[in-house]
Amino acid sequence: MSSVLAAPGRDYDLAVGSIDRIRVRSRDGDTEVEREDALAVEEPLSIRIQPDDGSPAFSLVTTMRTPGDDEELAAGLLFAEGVIEGRSELLDLARPEDPRMTAELRANGIVARLRAPATDRARQLRRGPVMGSACGVCGRTSVESVIPAGRPAISDGPRIPAELLFSLPVRLRERQSIFARTGGLHAAGLFAGDGTLHEVREDIGRHNATDKLVGAFLLRGDLPISDGILMVSGRAGFEIVQKAFCAGIPVVASVSAPSSLAVSLAESGGMTLVGFLRDRRFNVYANAYRILDTGPPSR
């Protein structure tokens, strides 16, 4: 569905993001040279809500992101925030059509047309001016407002050999095309229980990459993802586990540390949470029964 408009001189890859190129002075020991460097782009995306009854559109949030897959990002964010409860409540995603707006402003905006119940939820959720690329839950007023209410714990899911887990970070990195050129993006990859890689999304914000990934499945009508393993390139903060829980993903793995709140949600939500997955090592922080071949604890 992506329809990102390319700005002059910018290299857009609609699948995973965008790149800027600049000249830098680079020093290596006693040697200094001028060379071209590639940077991951960070730009605001304004998400507006268009009620289905024809009443005026209103702003929901402006979030910092890497351009690309913006419709997936908007859909995933609306779902994770509880604005929409399923694909049927999201009627349309489109770029703004105001002829007074520049091409750049249209490229950095998404209008979501929603059914009435979802529109009411959006009015109650309106965020502050801007969410940073490092923020997955900024603007909420309490922890209770971001914990999904009334959703049962995830009880199914795959049983995963340790050897399969060991392979995931390398396989995710191999698919990070923009990271390979910039070194500046996070990635979220969705693997099946047998190790099949379904999708990868990249973004300067790890929560955005997860929203793009979940949004892709939501737009196809493929939620919940009951056989999924979410692998993320950064730390497993609460917002990553919360988004995975909403999507029904039973296993979350990260190359870095989880937060205490992420562990609490994983435990109560029936999710398996794996951290520090790198160099043939990992820690299991919640619901270790899904991980096979881990052996008895050492003393």
Buried (B, 14 or more C-beta within 10 A) or exposed (E): EBEBBEBEEEBBBBBBBBBBEEEEEEEEEEEEEEEEBBBBBBBBBBBBBBBBEEEEEEBBBBBBBBBBBBBBBBBBBBBBBBBBBEBEBBBEBBBBEEEEBEEEBBBBBBBBBBBEEBBEBBEEBEBEEBBEBBBBBBBBEEEEBBBEEEEEEBEEBBEBBBEBBBEBBEBBBEBBBBBEBBEBBBBBBBBEBEBEBBBBBBBBBBBBBBBBBBBBBBBEEEBBBBBBBBBBBBBBBBBBBBBBBBBBBBBBBBBBBBBEBBBBBBBEBBBBBBBBBBEEEBEBBBBEEBBBEEEEEEE
